[in-house]
Amino acid sequence: MLLVGREPIFPRKVHVAKWLWIALAGNLLLATLLQPASRLTAPSATDLPLSIYRLLGWVIAFLLLLLVYTRAREEEATEVFVSLIARVCWITVGMVWLLLPIIPSQVYGYSDEGAGGYARLGGQFAVPANLATCAAVCFFHALLYLRGPRKWAACSIAVVTLAMTYARAEQILFLLALLAYMAFLSRKPALQWTSAISVLFLGGKQFSSRTGFSRTSHEGKVQM
């Protein structure tokens, strides 16, 4: 429809520096060429071509996002992107919780990341690190854009989802972002208390998961 239409595909010009395109393409290609072997499936000769094919899919997705951005009015483009990113993240989190009672072994289990010998939310259906990132985005979207009981319910779901992924790097970044929000942006006591409780909850999860994993690893070494 866009190709046969008389209107230009990108109604508004968007300038992106060439060095940014080159750095992004180099990063994606390097990550594709140096990707680690899967721990759950046997290596195959089609792994690299399949990864490059998926990489082209991300290029098409980026062009579609650019199309949405250029077709929105300039003063509304930022809000459109925020809404789009939030919806994608909420759909991902919602699908995980919806499928958890249906296929629990796929949604809450071992992933291909190899980051510990325990089950994590996301499993094979959604990479726990990606799910943790989506949950963090959902939390701040609910905190800044929602109102009333919907805000607290959505923030609770996001925090529980983030905690159950056991994605330490994403949880630490979330805690730092939340502390920065509490220190510089939040002026309401209710939001400050909510943020403080979230920091304590995820900080406790970090400590308990780390000590538990260390104890499990130590016991495994002693048995060997």
Secondary structure, DSSP 8 states (H G I E B T S, - for coil): -TTTSSS-SSSS-----HHHHHHHHHHHHHHHHT----SSS---TTHHHHHHHHHHHHHHHHHHHHHHHHHS-TTTHHHHHHHHHHHHHHHHHHHHHHHTTTSHHHHEE--TT---SS-EETTTTS-HHHHHHHHHHHHHHHHHH--THHHHHHHHHHHHHHHHTT-HHHHHHHHHHHHHHHHHT---HHHHHHHHHHHHHHHHHHHHHHHHHHHHHHHHHHH-
